[in-house]
Every structure is written in structure tokens, then in C-alpha cells.
Amino acid sequence: MKLERYFNRFHLISALNVQGLIYYPVANGQAIRLGYAVGFSSGYAQEITTIQAVAQAGIAATANTAAEASSAGAVTVGCIPVGSGIGTHRFAVPVEANALITQAAVGTIVDLQSANTIDISDAVTLGYGFRIDAIDVSPEAIDANAYGFAIGHFEYVAAS
């Protein structure tokens, strides 16, 4: 699947479904960037670099600077929920680690590498992960990101 545009973050490619955005108070001094994964620390939102076994809020649809978050709860962040099930939101995301993505990655569930990228070598065994539904390794995708892009959705892996 070839994407039309390439972003250095999670980019929503499906319609935002009826549940819309959910707003959470931001932790003191935390900058949150558009399209980055957001989770919780002591009940306040902040960027996260893993989603496996972490309480996650979703993908940031709004942004704020650290200065705007002058105290815990001074600002809120709107998040695209990433729950499993019918109507799950689909995203395109750059692959940061650790090799060019291949068709063999389709169907795997992986963790984040950074708050805005995935690691195709880090399989999720419990908790939320990013299920890869398709890949984009077109010349344009490789120009935008050396390891290509994954297209997929978030999914919960339960204990077996």
C-alpha cells in the first residue's frame, strides 16, 4: 500500500470514529507533540516510548509546549483512542528500528521504538501493541524514512 503523504509520527489514515477525541490533563512540564503516543504518569498525560504493559491514552491529536504545561493539569491533550475492536483507528507510522520493513512483518504486533515510531523487532507478548496490516517501502517512503512505513492499528494481546 502506497501512502499519499509521509509524516515523522503516527498519522491517522482512517476517519476519526464517533467516540472522537478524549482529553486528558498533561503532567507538569511535559511537551506533547502531534501524532506521538501518550500514556499516563500519576494520572497525568505524557509522551511514552513503550505501549506494552503501559496505561496508554492514545495518539496525540493536539499539542502543547513544556512551558504551557506550567503545572499538572494546566493544559489538556486531545487523544485519538487506540482500543481494539470494530472501528479501530488505522495509522501510518515510520519504522525506526531495526531494518527495512518487509512483507513478513504483516500480521505481527510490535512495540514502539520512540513516541512516534515502531520497532519491528520488538514483538508484544502482553498488553497493547501495533498490529501491522500493510507496509510502504516505495521509493518515496524510503526517501522519507530509511526503514519504510507500517500501516496498521493498535491491538491488545491478552495473556494466554
N, C-alpha and C positions, 0 to 999 in steps of 0.2 A: 504494500500500500504506500503510495507516494503522498506525502503531506504537501499542502499548498504553501505553508509558512513554517519557519523553524524558529523556536524560541529556546533560550537557555534556562528553562524552567518547565514545570508541569503546565501544560496548556490544554484547557478543556476543549474537546473536539465534538462532544455531544451537546445537545440542548440542556440547559440547566432545568432539571425537572421541578415539579410543583413544590417540593419542600424548600426550594430556594436556598438562600444563604442562612447560616446560623452565625450569630455574633457572640464573640467571647471577649471578656476583658483581657487586656495584654499585661504581661508581667512588667515590673518596673525596669526601665532602661532597655527594653527589648525592641529592636527594629525587626519588623516583619515585612518581607518582600513579596510582591505579587507573584503567585504561582509556586510558592515554596510550601513545603509540608509544615504543618503546625500541630503541636501537641500541647500537653499541659505540664506545668510545674506548680505544685501547691495551688491548683485550681485556676491558674492564670496561663494564658496562651503565650507560646514562644516557638521559634523555629526548632525543628527536630531533624536529626540525621539518621534515625532508625525508626521503623514503624513496627517492627516485630516486638511484641510484648510491651508496647508503649501505648498509653492512653492518647489517641490522636484525635484532633478536631477536624482535620480535613486539609484542603489546599486553599491557601490564602487567595481571596478574590479582591481584597483591599490591602492597602499597605500603610505603614507608619514608620516614622523615624524613631531612633532611640530617644531623642530629645522630646518628642511628642508623648512618649510613654514615661513621663516625669515621675509618676508614682504608679503602683499597681492599680490597674483599673481606670487610669486616666483616659485611655482610649480603648476602643474595641476593634477587633479584626473580624471581617466577614469571611467565613469559610465555606467552601463547597464541600458538603458532606461526602464521605467516600465509602459508605456502607455497602454491603453486598446485597444482591437480590435484583428483582425486576427494576429496570430504570437506572441501573448503576451508571454513574458518570464515567465516560471514557476520556482518557488523556493521552497526549503525545508527550514524551519525555526524553531528554538526552541520556545516552548511556555514558557513564563516566568511567566505570571500571568493569572489566579489565581487558577487554578485547573488542574487536568489531563484532557487533551482534549478527547472528546468523539465524536462518530459519529454524535451527534446532532449539532456539530459545522460546519459540512459540509454545504456549501452554505451561511454561514454568512460572512459578511465583517467587519473586525476588524482593530483596530489601533495598532501602535507599543506600546511596554512597554518600551523598550530601543532601541538604534540604531540598535541592532542586534537580537531582539526578538519581539514577538507579545503578546498582551493581549486579551485573548478570551472573556473577559467580557466587553470589550470596543468597542461597535458597532459603526461603522462610519455611520453618517447620511448625511454628505455633504462633498464632496471632495474625495481624494484618500483613499483607504483602501486596505487591503489584503483579497481577497476572498479565503476562504478555500475550496479546491476541494477534499482533501483526508487527512487522518491522519495516523500517525505511532505511535502506542503505544505498539509495540513489546517489549519483554524483553530487547533487545539491545538498543532500543530507550529510554526506561525508565532508563537504566544504564547510557546513555549519557546525559539525561536531565529528571529530575523528572516528568515534566508535558507532556512529549512527543513532537512530532513534527507535524507541519502542512505543507501540501503541497498545493500550490496554486499560485495565480497570483495577480497582482495589478489591481484594477478596480476603475473607477471614479463613484461616486454616485452623481447624479445631484439633484438639488432642485426639489421638486415635486410641 
